[in-house]
Amino acid sequence: MASNKISLLELIQIFAEYHSNIIVNIKHLQEDYQRTGIKRVKGTRNENGELLQPWLRTEYIDNAEYVGMGEFQFNRNTATINMLIKRKVKLTKFEDQIPTLEVAGLLVNDLNTFKNYTIVSDGKINVKSLKVKISSKKAFELLKEKGVLDAEDFDFNAEYTIQLDNLPLVVANSHYSSIDGLFNELAEIKVLTSIICAHLKKESDVFIEAQLDEFKKHYLSKNIYINFPTSNEYTDIQEALVNGTLDSRLSYKIDIGSQNILNLSKLPSANKFVNRMYRFYDKKTGEIIIKPSFEMAFNKNLAVRYRLLSSRTKITKIDELMKPIFDDFLGLEQSGIVIGILIKAGADSLAQLLEDKQTGKQISKEEMVAALTAANTKLEQYVEKIYRDKISPLVFYIGCTGLLPEQMEAKAMTAEEAVAKYPDLQFSKSEQEGTFFAVGDSIISIYAKAEYYSKLIFVGIDN
């Protein structure tokens, strides 16, 4: 085997490229697998803390030893990599295991369930090795060339063990793209996405309301994902910490922000912001809607105006970022900022509808819901590409090494030093203990936060 080991990050990139040609021994993966979060159990708890089971449950259609290699997902603000594995399941009644084959006119005997396996957790290997079979000779040769396969000849029937715990997580002299301007771009998209999601909370471009109600009764989302209610396995967190069911660790968070806004979590939801800055009212009666929300936006009798702010209301940099997007979307101003964001992300259908609406054209609710749904998908894909290509690899490097890349020269600041230099920044309790770096027009934050996790070993196919 080659002595020059590739980094785990590079190996994951190879896995991602050839994931359709690699299958994973799921039973081996589950052996001694340690959770990195709190175990959740299906059901809700009553006033006495008793667990009430859902009336349906899932059963795997197969009991296979091997499953398809899942998609790899980088956590956006920790040095964590998850492998999301998809498996086929059917819905059955909890009491008698009778299958549920159809819901609201849709066959549901071939659903997918998704489970995350954490490969790297906060810069530490969580899965020591994977046992795999490989169906592509090209993938086999590449993995062999990179020194992670100890085999001479390609054999599609053979099981190979790929060690992960003997690989460096990252390459020491890694180089990363500039992050200048990325935060503002992501923030604008997050604001617009929040507006769109608030519109679509109870809407579907495929199903009617009665069908959505049926899906909900059967624990299905409007996208036909299984969505059981879950509860913590414990009822008292302090007791769980004492008896060893739970333990805690420090997780180091890495966030990207600007010199005005520390990170994306500072942005309020669309409904919260619209309630702060605007008023919905009935066109005929003039009656003010006390708690406006975008779920009401499809009511043709409603109009919007600015809220009269008191002299005590302080306009923040967050308000200054969000308000032009809201003004444009709500039709109070026509700056073109929303259409610009949509076109950049390839969401042309919604951009065209909004242009038509500005000229007075009547748009049906069905047209708008379909365009909003398509735009939401495009915006999510655009943001995911930014994280995948430019931000997540940098976050992973910092989280693994505790250092900025060599080409990013910046002096460490405390929260006090950062706010003295950039007075608009706001810090949570955890962030106040962090370390901050000014890199170009961006602020990189590194701070520790206590995380709880279940100490029990992962066992069983449906935990």
Buried (B, 14 or more C-beta within 10 A) or exposed (E): EEEEBBBBBBBBBBBBEBBEBBBBBBBBBBEEBBBBEBBBBBBEBEEEEEEEBBEBBBEBEEEBEBBBBBBBBBBBBBBBBBBEBEBBBBBBEEEEEEEBEEBBEEEBEEBEBEBEBBBBBBBBBBBEBBBBBBEBEEBBEBBBEBBBBEBEEBEEEEBBBBBBEEBEBBEEEBEBEEBEEBBBBBBBBBBBBBBBBBBBEEBBBEBEEEBBEBBEEBBBEBEBEBBBEEBBBBEEEEEBBEEEBBEEEEBBBBBBBBBBBBBBBBBBBBBEBBBBBBBBBEEEEEEEBEEBBBBBBBEEEBBBEEBEEEEEEEEBBBBEBBBBBBBBBBEBEEEBBBBEBBBBBBBBBBBBBBEEEEEEEEEEEEBBBBBBBBBBEBBBEBBEEBBBEBBBBBBBBBBBBEEBBEEBEBEEBEBEEBBEEBEBBBBBEEBEEBBBBBBEBBBBBBBBBEBBBBEBEBEEEEB
